[in-house]
Amino acid sequence: MSTYFKKVMIIDDNKIDRWLLKKIIVNTDLTKEIIEAETGVDALSILTETAKEHRKFPELIFLDMDMPVLSGMEFLAVFDDLLDQDANNARIVVTCSVYDIVEKNRVYNYNFVIGYFQKPLNEDMLMQVKSQLRHNTAS
């Protein structure tokens, strides 16, 4: 089975959550290259460096909403400002510990957000993400 994405990023301050998601990503052949960031600030630094070096942005980013220093919602606002030709294909899947319908509605105001899932994620959820992307590409 071939991988679906060239590069995926996980942004989560919880090491165990990152480890579990990484394991599911590998098991589902979602990608071969996984970039990890412990905070939104770290992720923005990595993405900014990627843009400066004219390297490809991750096509898919898993973003935890509840993080210290820079929350997931704050990350989305800054990421929206970073979007340019290098990042315009990047899509974000938001993850949360506690499902919040108000938060879910807010994150979907960003066109690049393609999913909102409560942790822990599982293989079925990743298959939904793949299906959603195929549908978006076909339309």
Buried (B, 14 or more C-beta within 10 A) or exposed (E): EEBBBEBBBBBBBBEEBBEBBBEBBEEBEBBEEBBBBBBBBBBBEBBEEBBEEEEEBBBBBBBBBBBEEBBBBBBBEBBEEBBEEBBEEBBBBBBBEEEBEEBBEBBEEBEBBBBBBEBEBBEEBBEBBBEBBEEEEEE
